[in-house]
Amino acid sequence: MKRLSMLLIGLFACLMVQAAQTDRMDLSGLWRFQLDPMGFGKTPGSELYLSKLTETIELPGSMDEGGKGIRNIVAHVDRLSRKFEYCGQAWYQREVVIPKEWEEREIILSLERCHWETAVFVDGEPVATDERLSTPNRFILTKQLTPGLHTLTLCVDNRLKYPMDQWNHGTTEYTQTNWNGVVGRMELIAKPSSYIGKMKIYPDIEAKKVNVRLALHVTGNNPTKGELTLRIREKDGKEVCQTVIPLSLSGKENKIEQELALGKDIKLWNEFSPALYELIATLTTEAGEDTYTSVFGMRHVEQGRHHIRVNGRDIHLRGVLDCCVFPLTGYPATDVKEWKRIMGTVKDHGMNHVRFHSWCPPEAAFDAADELGLYLQVELPMWIKDVGQYPARRDFFEREMYAILDEYGNHPSFILYCNGNENEGDFAVLEDLVKKGQAYDSRHLYSASTARTHVAADQYYTSHVAASVGDTNRRWITVYEGKPSTDWDRSEESAIDVPVIAHETGQRCMYPDFEEMKKYTGVLEPRNFKVYQDRLAKNGMLHQAGDFFRATGAHTVLQYKEVNEALLRTSTSGGFQLLGLSDFPGQGSAFVGILDAFWESKGLVTPEKYRESCAPIVLLARLPKRTYTNAETFTVKMEIYHFGPEAIRKGQLTWQLEDESGDIAASGKLSHKEIPFSTVDSLGVIHIPLDKITTAGRYTLKARIAGNIRNEWDIWVYPAVKQPASEGYKYVRRWSEAKELLQKGENVLLIPDSCAGRKTHFVGHFWNPIMFNWKPMIVGTCIEHRHPVFRDFPTSYYADWQWWDILNYATAVDLTDIRALTPVIQSVDSYEFNRKLGVSFEACVGSGKLFVLAVDPVKDIEKRPAMQQLLMSVRNYVASDRFAPTVTLQPYELDALFDYDKIRKAETRSSEAVKQLLNQ
């Protein structure tokens, strides 16, 4: 006991020395702790703030990190699983020693991010409660924290204070988790009795000055005199200007407004040159000196006709979503280093914009974006379907909006504000918030909600579909997948009355990478991965897991190239927000990113390659189609998307058409005039006769302009004159015929006119198949590309564009029960169920050999050169001595796949179910 007392005395002495040497007291460290699952801790007779709490926990941090709460053993299939779960009040407590030097000073408790409602008690007395989700909680404790020893107690309650639905990323379990705790900076701050409470900086780039608006707080009723010094310097330290203003202060809050000229050589802030300034305001009175420092940029944002404008020029937003995914901690990072890593990765992939989907990040995210030159869209924690209900909730959102604008409004990266995501209900309430925000802080552009309804007060609009206010003909502006032709865009649809941003583009799901599981070393475990992995193993395909990931991932990369370029071709587009560059581990587990949930590469595409189709300057090609015969001419219209820093001088575009070995089949040049920035412009037309190409294969059009700006597009060319039909095999459409021929020892090609299976699709599933149970429940196609059947039909291991019509007219047969069989062409099933689905397979059956290809060989066949070539390649293989299946099956094992009575009954049941669903 004596030893403990000595330790406490030593601790208090250290705290007093620390506080005496500074105006801030760091509160991080060991706190006492206690759960309050019944919520009695504030009720008379059960007051925990009167007790000495019995456990300990490290702060800053969460209960999850401290191993507190209910140990969770559930393996959630639709999201990551917390090791510990808890929803309710939790209590945190420690002693603080206030030094004598802090007497008569204003003492503020600052907690950077709490989750959610936070109540403060000092020495067993309630002091204040706050409920910020997006900004720090600050409490004035001047009266309570007199010099000496005090007990500081916090009660953090992570129960939802208002009906919030389950999705918004400020409180949802699906991304950051509904954690309980305090993270970021935790400190007591001592200020003179007269101090600077707020400082807003309004740049005027035309006049080359800033308007500074300050709120000065005075404790007490006596007038006081002093002076305010305002200094501006460049971020590297070079002083730009300084002024001293004499003051006479009275009352509790004094408003001061002052203009400062920066001189003729100001540096503007934008994505290419994110020049930053620092304004240091120092208030000197008899009570002492107080300094308030804020970083800002000389940046002006305004609404243009079709584009948002920064510093007088149109910009185009190439954006990603940040949905508050932090798998190690379960809460958002509060350090600049981590945010610079994330945002540096975003910028490395050619993006210039981040949308914080239904949440607002901590200060560190804004600092990182300021330094790197990224444009941010910030939102309230709002994603609700009954806007207008619950007045208390509506008031909370208004307070939260003002808090966000006050806390982060000086950051030049903060250009867009939105109330939240896909809200529904009374949009007059949302528009009222927008109007209040516009009146309160004009440094940003405002929008009522992403998607659903466009209101007159919107200064931009982010949506899937759009029309001008009053126009009921809303049309699609977003793009979820590419097409074989690239000769299209969304220019007509996007030309509405405000700049329009394509909402949540892409969303192409891939198979998970089970190697990622070892990264989850924090509070969340990938038990959903384990469930998928176990089910895959149960169905005998665990050895294919890596192949499934690589094939479906490569297809997602292919789709995002097309999605991005389609919106870059759209001259009236204000931008797009891709969902996503990184994975979203909730809402069913959406593996939609080329990066994992840690914002780290999956190894699918390099940033350099990705930037060919997503960057400030991108070469574009309008292709009429992807597959040709060598009797045709390949005609392509070349364009350029130019939202780079300066005009491109007149020069030449060089191009060449290469085969897979790098041999050049054709080449040429196009001269171009000077290309101004902020434009999508034509560069000319290329015509390439294909008659000199004699070998079937993939050919790549490569183009380059202005030194190192390059891009490329693949086409497939096949001989127009087909080889005569091979002999030595039998081609049939029905299993009954095939079975008879196999008993006779024939080589049989079966292209069934009907079989038990599901229709396939070229593109992978939208978002994820657990949340959206839509047909077909597949996430891509895995192809055994080295198989000899493809000798005359060159292909990769994934579905590239030559497979588009083949797969859209095909059927995947369920082969799960035939364990020995691995399909040649395999549809990759939903990772929730992991059925073995074969479009094509082969086996020795009876005395013969069978090759099954479940495609449509008839529909529009004259317009499908890839299908014609595949059929020829398969015929040649089945008729050759290369046809040597390694698996032997009995006829009865295949009977069920081609039982026409069962197939017809299943189709009838499906049709009846659809009719019932539609009330027909």
N, C-alpha and C positions, 0 to 999 in steps of 0.2 A: 504493500500500500504506500509505504514511504517512497519507494522507487517510482511508482506511478505519479505520485504528487510532484516529485522532482522533475519528471519528464514533462508534466503539464506546465510547471513553472517555467521550464526551459522553452517550451513551445510558445507560451504567452510572451516571454521576453523576445523571442525571435519575431513574433508577429508585431510587437510594438516597435522594434527596430525597423522592420520592413515598412510599416505604415508611416513611421516618422520620417523615413528617407524619401517617401514618395507620396503622391496624391492618390495612389491606387493600392488596394489590397487584394492580392490574388486569393481567391477562395477555392481554388482547385486542391484536391487531396482527399483524405479520408473523412467521410461524414458518417454520423450515426444514421441508422435506417430502420424503418419498420413498415410492414405492409398493413393495409387497412381494408381488407376485402369486403367487409360489411359496411364500410363507409360511416362508422360511428365516431371517428376521430375528432370531429368538430362538435359533437353533440354534448350537452351538459352531463357531466358525470363520467364521460368517456374521453375527455379531451387529451389527445396524444401530445398536443403542443405544451401541455403542463408536465409531461413525463420525460424521463431520459430514455431515449430510444435504445433498443436492445441489440440491434445488429449493426453492421458496418457496410459501407459501399464506397467505391471511388467515384468522385465527380471531378470534371465533367464526364458524363457517360450515361448509359441507360441501365435499367433493371436487367435487361437481357444480358448485357456485358457483365453485370455483376452476379449473374447466375441466380437472380431473384425471380419469384413468381411461381407459377405452376409448371412443373416439368412436362413438356409436351412430347408424347410418343406417337402422335398421329402423323402419317405420311400423306400430306395433301397432294393430290394429283394435279390440281390446277394452279399451284403456286409453290414457292419454297416454304419450308416448315421452320418455325421458330423453335429453338431448343427450350425456351421458357416463354410462357404467355401470361399476361395479366392485364386486366382492365378494371380500373378503379383508383382509389386514392392511395398514394404512397407518400411516406414522410421521410424527410431528410433533415438532419440537425447537426449543428456544430457550434463551437464557441468562437467568438471574435473578440479581439482586444482593441479598443479604439484608443489611439494615442492622444495625449493631452493637446498636441498640436492641431488636432482636428476640431477642437472646441470652437463653436460659433461658425462652423463651416457647414455647407449643405452636403449631406451624405446621401449618396444614391447607390442603391443595390441594382446592378446590371447583370442580367442573365441572358446570354445571347439567344438561346433557343430552348424553350420548354415545350413539353407536350403533355397535356394541353393546358387546362386552367391551373394557375399557380397562385397559391395563397401564401402570405408571409406573416410570420409571428416573431415577435421579439420579446424575450423574457416572459414567455407565457401569455402574451397579449396579442390578439389579432391586430394586424396593421392594414393590409390591403390585399386585393385580389385582382389579377389580370388574366387575360385569355388570348394572348397573341399566339398565332400559329406561324406568322410570316416574318416577324420582326422581334427584336429583343424585348423582354419584359424589364421595365425599369420602375423602381419603387423609391420614393423619397422617405428616408428613415432618419431624418435629422433629429426629430424630437426623441426618438427611441434610443439612438446610438450615441449616447453621451460618452465621454472618456471613461474607459474602464472595460471590465469584462461583461460580455452579453452572450446570451444564447439565441442563436438565429435558427429558426425552424421554417422549413418549406413544406407545403403539401401540394404535390403535383397530381392532378386527376386527369387521366387519359380517356375517361368516358366521353362519348360524344355529347357535347352540351346542347346541340341542336340537331334536328333531323337532317342528315347530310347525305343520305344514300350511302352506297358502299364503295363508290369508285374514285372519288377525288383523291389526288395524290398527296394532299396535305394530311390525310388521316387514314388512308386505306391500308388494309393488311396486305394488299397485293403487290406493293412495291416497297416503300420505306418501312412499312409496318406501323401499327398504332402503338408505338413505344411509349414508355414512361421514363422521364428523367430530365436532365439538364445537360446540354452540350454547348460547346464553344466556350467563349470567354465568360468567366464568372468572377465578378469583382465588386468591391466597394470602391466608390469614387468620391473623393472629398474635393469640393469646389468652394471658392470664396462665396460669401453671401450674395455677391453680385457676379453673375456668370452668364455665359452664352448658352442658351438652350437649343436653338435651331439656327441653321444657316443654309439658305437656298441660293444657288448661283444660276443666274439666267444669262447665258451667252448671247451676244448680238454680233454675229460674224460680219455683218455689213458695216456696222459702226466700229467694229474692232474693240469692243468693250464688253464688260460684264456688269450686270445689275445684281448687287448682293443684298439679300433681304435677311435680316437677323432678328431673332427674338431674344431679348436680354432679360434674364430673370433677376429680380431683386428680392431677397429675403428680408422681411421687416417692413416697417412703414415709413422710415426716415428717408428723405431724398438724399441722393449721393451723387458726387461728381467724379468724373474720371475721363479717360480717353480710350478710344478704340483704334487700334492700329491694324490696317489691312495690308497684307503683303501677298503678292502673286509672284511665283517663280515657276520656271519650267521644271519638269520632273527631275531633270539632271542637276538642279540646284541653281541655275542662272536666274537672278532676280529680274523681274519684268517691270514691276511697279510697286509703289508703296504710298499709302496715305494715312494720316493721323486725324481722327475726328474727335474733337472735344465733346463730352457728353454731360448731361444733367439727367439723372435717372430718378424716377419716382413711380410708385405703384409696383405691382408684382411682376408685370410683363411690359417691356418696352419694345416697340417695333422700330427698327432702324433700316433705312434703305440707302444704298450708296452705289454710285457708278464708278467703275475703274476702267481707264483706258489702257489697253495692252500695247499700244504702239502700232506702227504700220506693218511690221513683219510678224503677224500672228501665224501660228501653226494650227491648222485645222485638224480635227479628229475625224477619221473615217477608217474603213476596214484596211486600207492600204498604208496609211500613215497615222497610226493611233497616237498622235501627240497629246501628252497630258500636261496639265498645269496643276499647281498646288496653291490653294489659297489658305493663308494662315491668318486667322483673326485673333487678336490679343486684346482682351478687355482688362484695363488697369484701373483699379479704384483703391480707396483706402483699405478695403477688405482684402486686397491682394490682387494677384494676376491670374487670369484664366485664358487658356488658349484652345481654340477650336480649329482643327485642320480638316480640309476636304479637298479631294482630288476632283478635277473636272476637265472637260474638253471643250474646245471651241467647236461646237456642233449644233446645227439647226436641222430639225426634222419637220417635214410638212407633207401634206397630202397632195399628190400629183394626179394626173388624169387616170393613168393606169398603174402607176408605180409610186411607191413611197420615195420621197426625195430627201437626200441628205446633203446639206450644204449646197443646195441649188441644182443638184443633178439627180437624175433617176438612178435608183439602185434596184437590183433584183435580188430577192432573198432566196438563197439556197440553204434551206434550213433542216434541222433535225429536231426531234422531240427529246426532252429530258423529263422523264416521268418519276424522278426521285428514286432511282434504283441504286442501292448501296448494300450489296449482299454481305459484306463483312460486318457492318455496324448496325444495319437496319434503320439508320437515320442519315441525313445529308452531311457531307463533309463541311467543315467550317474553316479549313485552312486553304490559303491561296495556292500552295504548291499542288495540292490534289486537284483543285479546279483548273489550274493551268495545264496539268496533265490531260484532263478530260477535254478542255476546250482547245488545247493544242492538237489533240487527236482529231477533233472536229475540223479544225482549220487545215490540218494536213490532208484531209479528204476533200478539200476544195469548197467546204461550206463556209458561209459567212454569218450564219444565223442560228440561234437556239431558241426554241419555244419551250418555256417551262409550263408543261401541261398541268393545269389545275393546281398549281402550287407556286410559291415564290422561294427562291433559294436564299441562303445567307449572304452576308456582305462579301465574303471571299469570292463568290462566283462573279459578282459585279466587278470586283477588283481585277480578276483574271481576264474577264471579257474586255474591260477598259484597256488593259495592256496589250492584248492580242488583236484587238480590232474585230470584235464580234457584235452583231446586233441582237438584242435580247427582246423577247416577248414575255412579259411577266403576268401572272394570273392569280386571282383569288383561289382559295381552296374550295372551288364551287363546281359541282357537276351534279345538278339536281333536276328533278322532273316536275317539281311543283313550285316554281318561282312565284312569289307573291303570297305564299302561305307563311305563317309563323313570323310575325313582325319582329320578334326578338332576334331571330336569325338574320333577317334583313338588316337590322341595325348593326349586328356584329359585322356583316360583310362591309357595310359602309365605314365603320371604324377601321377595319382591316385595310381597306383601300387607302384611306388617309394615312395610316401608319406606313404602308409601303411607299407611298409617294414622299412622305417626309424622310424616311430612312434612307431610301436608295435613289431619290430623284436627281441628285447631282451627277450621278454616273452617266457619262456620255453613251455607254453601251445600252442603256435602258431607253429604247426608242418606242416600244409598243406596250400598251397595257390592254388587257382583256379581262372581263369579269370571270370567265371560266369556260368550261368545255361542254358543248352540246346540251346546253340547258333548255328546259322546256317549261312552259307556264306563262305567266304574265310578263311579257317583254317590256311593258311600260315601266316596270320596276327596274329592269336591267338598264333601260335607256336612261332612267333617272340617275342611276349611279354614274353612267358615262358622262352625262351633262355636268354632274357635280365634280367629277374628276377633271373634266376639261376646264371648268371655271377655277378649280383649285390649283392646277399645275399644267401649264400649257407646253411644257417641254417634251411631251410624249404625244403619240397618237392613240386614240381610244376606240375600242370596239365592245359591243354589248355581250357577245358570246361567239365562240367558234360554232359554226354550223347552225342549223335550225332556222333562225330568223334574222334577217338583215333589217336594221332600223335606220331611221333617217339620221340619227346622231353619229352613226359609225363613220370613222375616218379611214377605215380599211375593213376588210371582211375576209375571214378565213373560213372556208367551207368546202364540202364535197360538191355541192350544187349552188348556183347563184343566179340572181337576177337583180336588176335595179329595184329600188324601193317602189312599190306599187305595181310591179310587173309580176304576174303569177306564173309566168313561163320560166321556171327555174331549170337550168340545164347543167349537165355535169362539167365541172372544171377540173376536178382532180383526176389522177391517172393511177390505176392500181396495177396494170400490166401492159406489156408491150404488144405489138402486132407484127406479123411478118412484113408488112409495109411500114415504112417510116414517113410516108408522104402524107402526114396529117398533123394537126395540132389542136389546141383549144382556144385559138385567138378569138373567134366569134363569140364563144360562150363566156369568155373571161372579160369581155368589153362591157362592164357594167359601170355604175355611177361612182364607184370608189375603187381604189386598188384592191385586187382580189388575190388571195393567197390560197393555193391548192392545199387542202386539209388532209393530213395523214395519208400521204401518197405511199405507194408500194404495198406494204403489209403482206409480203410473200413469205410464207412459212417454210422452214426447212427442218430436217431431222436434227435432233440434239446431238452434240458432241459429248459422249460420255467421259472423254478425257478431261473435260472441264470440271468434273465433280471434285477433283482434288483441290481446286482453288477455294472451295467453300470452307474456310478455316475459322469463320467468325460465328455470329449469332444465328445465322440461317443455314440450314442444311438442305442439300438437293435431294430430298427423299423422293420427290417426283421423278427425278432422273432415274433413281434406283428402281422405282416401280416400272418405268418404261423399259429399263434394261432387263429386269427380271422377266417381264412379259415377252420381250424379244427372245430371251434365252429359252423360255418355255416353248416358244414356237420354232425353236431350232435355227435361229438366224443371228445369234449373237456375233458370229464371225463376220457378218456383213455390216455391223454397226458403223464402222469407219467408212465403208463404201457408201452407205445411205447418206451419211453426213456430207461427204465430199460431193456426191452427185446432186443432192438437193441444194446444197450450198452454192455450187457452181451455177445452178439454174437461177437462184435468187440474185446472184451477181449479174447474170445476163439480164434479168428482168429490171433491175435497178438502173442499169445503163439505159435501157429503153425508156423507162419511166422518167428518168431525169432529162434525157434528151428531148422527149416529147414536150416537156414543159419549158425547156430552153428554146425550142422552136416556136413557142407561143409568145408572140411579140407583145400581147396585151397582158401577159401574166405579171402579177406583182411579186410572185415567188412561189415556193412550195416548201412544205414541211414533211420530210421523209419519216415514215414510221416503218422501220427505223434503221439508223446506222448501227445501233446496239440492240441487244435482245431485251425483251420485256418479260420478266420471269413470272408474271401473274396473269390474271384473267384467263386461265386455261393453259398458261405457259406458251408464250408467243416467241418462237425462235425465228425472229424476222430480221435480225441484224447480221451484217457482215462482221460486226464486232460482237463479243460476248457481253454478258451483263456487267463485266468489269471494265468496259470500254477498251478491251484488248483484242488484238487481231485473232481471228479464227484461222488464219492462214489461207483464206479463200481468194483474196485479192490484195495487192499492195496499194498503199495510198497513192503512189505515183500513177499506177494503172487506173485507179478509180478517178483521179483528177482529169484523165483524158475526156471524160464525159460529165464532169462536175467541177467547174472551176470558173474564175472570172472571165476567161476567154476559152470558148470551146468550138471546135469545128463540128459542123453538123452535115448530115447527108440525108436527103430524101430519096429513099429506095422504094420503087413500086412493089417489090416482092423480094423473096430470099432465094428461091429455087428457080433455076433456068436450065434450058437445054443449050447445047452449043450451036443451035441454029438461030439463036436469038441475039439481040444486042442489049447489053447492060447499060441502061441510061440512069444517071443519078444527078440530082440537083444539089449542088454544094451551097451551104450557108455558113454563116458565122454568128455565134452569140458573143457579143462583146460588151461586157460590163467591167472591163479592166480599168486601170488608172488613167490611161491616156490613149489617144488615137493611134491606130496602127498605120504606119507609112505605106504608101502604095508599093506593091511588089508582086510576088507570084506565089500561088499555091502550087505545090508539087504533089503529084499522086502516082501511085503504082498499084497494080493488081498482082498479088503474089500467090503462089501455091503453097502448100504446107511445108515444102522443102525450102522455101525462100526464093525460088526461081521466079523471075518477073515475067508475067504473061503480057502485060501492057503497062505503059507509063505515059505521063504527059504533064503539062503545066497549064494553069489558068492565071492570067494577069488580073490584078484587082487594083482599084483606086484606093485612096486613103479611106480608112474605115473609122468613123467617129465612135467614141465610147457611148454606152447606154443605147445599144441598138441590136436588132437581129436583122441581118442583111444577107442578100443573095450574093454568091461569088461566081456563079456560072454553072454550066451543065457539062457533064462528062458523058461521052458516048464510047462504049467499048464493045466492038463486035467480038463474039465469043467463039467464032468458027475455028480459031486456031487451037482451041482447047480440046484435047481428045481423051483426056483421062477424067473420070468422075472424081469429084473431090470438093473440098472446101477451098475457096479462094478469098483472099482478104484484100479489100481496098484500103490502102494506107495513104493518108493525106497529111501534109505539113504546111504550116504558114508561119511567117514572122519568126523564123529561127527554130524554136523548139516547141511550138504549139502543134500538137499532133492528135490524131484520132484514127480509128479504124473500124471497119464493118465487114462482117463475113457474109458471103453468098455461097451457094452450092451450084455447081454446074455438072450436068449429066449429058452423056451422048444422046443426041436426038434419035439416031438410028439404033434400035435395040437389037441385041443378039437374037438369033432364032431360038425358039423354045427348046430347052434342054430335053434330052431323052434320059431314060433310066430311072424315072420316078413317076409316081402317080399323084395327081392333084385332085382333091375331093373337097366338098363343102359340108359333108355330114359324117358324123362319127360311125354310124352303122356301116357305111361304105368303107371307111378307113379301117375298121376292125377286120373286115373280111380280107382286105388286101394285105394287112399285116400278118394275118395267119398264113398267107401265101409267101411271106418273106419279102414283100415289096418295100421299097423306100417310099414313104407316103408324106406328102405335104398336105396338111389339113388346115384350111382357112375356114373355120366353122361359120355357117350362116346364123347360128344361134348357140349360145353356151351360157352356163351359169356363172355370173360374175357381175362386175360393175363397170359402167362406162368410164373410160379414162378421160384425162384432160391434160393438155400440154402444160399448162401453168400449174404450179403448186397451190396449195390451199391458201385461202385468204385468212390473215391474222393467225388463227390456229383452230384446229378441228375439234378441240375440246369445248371452246366457247361457242363456236359456230358449227353446229352439226349439219353441215351442208354437203350434198353430194357433189362431186365424188370425194369421199373421205381419204384423199391421198395428198402427200406433201411433195411429190416429185417422181422422177423416173430414174432408175439405175440400170445402166446398159453394160453388158459384158462385151465391151467394145473390141477386145482382142480376139473374140470368137471368129473362127474362119467363115461363118455365115456372112460377115460384113466385108468380105474381101472386095466386092464390087459396090459396096455402099459404105464408104468411109464415114466413121462416126467417132465421137468422143464417148466418155463414160456417162455423160448426162444428156438430157434432152436439149439440144440446140435447135435453131430455127428450122432445120430441114425436117424435124419431127413434128412440126406444128399440126399439119392436117392428118398425119398418120395417127397420132395419139388422140386427136379429137374425134376420130372415127374408129376407135378401138375399144376392146373389152379386156378387163383384167380378170383372169380366172383365179378363184381362190384355191391355192395349192397347199394350204397350211398342213393338211393331214398327210401329204406326201412328203415326208421328212427328207428323203434323199435327194429331192429335186431342187435345183437352183435355176430359176428362170433366166433365160438369155436377155429378155427385155422385162424388167420388173417394175411395176408401179409400187412406190413406197407408201405403205399404209400409214394411217395415223399412228403416232407413237404411243397413243393411249391403248391401242388394241394390237398392233403389230401382226396383222395377217400377212401371209405370203401370197402376193398377187402377181400372177404372170401374164404378160401379154404374149410372150413367146417362150416355148420350152421344147425340149427334145428328150427322147428316151427310146431305148430298145423295147419293143412290145411284141410278145409272141415271137414269131420267126422274123419279123421285120423291124424297120426303124421308122420312127415317127417324129415329124417336126410340126409343131402347132404354132400358127401365127394368127392371133385373134384380132384381125383388122377388117376393115371394109375395103375389099379390092375392086369395088364396082362404082360406088358413088363418085360422080364427077371425075372419073379416073383420068380423062383426057386433060384435065387441068391440074393434075397432081404429079409432076415429074418425079418428086422424091418417092412417092408411093410406087410409081412404076419401076423406079430403079431398085427400091428395096425388094419388090417382088422378083425382079430378075436375079438379084444377088442371092435371094433365098432359094430360088429354083436351081440356080447353078450349084449351090452348095449341096442341096438334097440329092441332086443327080450325080454328085462327084464322090470320089473315094475319100474325100475329106470328111464326109458325113459319118461321124463315129461317136454316137452318144455314149456316155460313160455310165448312165443309170439305166437299170432295167425295171420295167413296171409290168404288172399284170393287167390285162384288159379291164377287169372288174374295178381296178383302182381309178380308171378314167370314166367309167360308165356314168357316175353321178354328175360329172362335169357337163355331160351332153344329154341328160335325161330331159327330153323335150316336153314331156307332160309336166314334170316338176317346174321347168322353166316357165311354161305358160301359166301355171297356177300361181307362181311367185309374181309374175308380171301382172296377173289379174288382181292379186291381193294388193300389190303396190298401187295399182290404178284406183282400186276401191278406197284405199287409205287416203290418197290424194283428194278424191271426190268428197270424202267425209270431212277432211280438213278444210276444204273450200265450201262446205255446206251445200254441195250440189246434190 
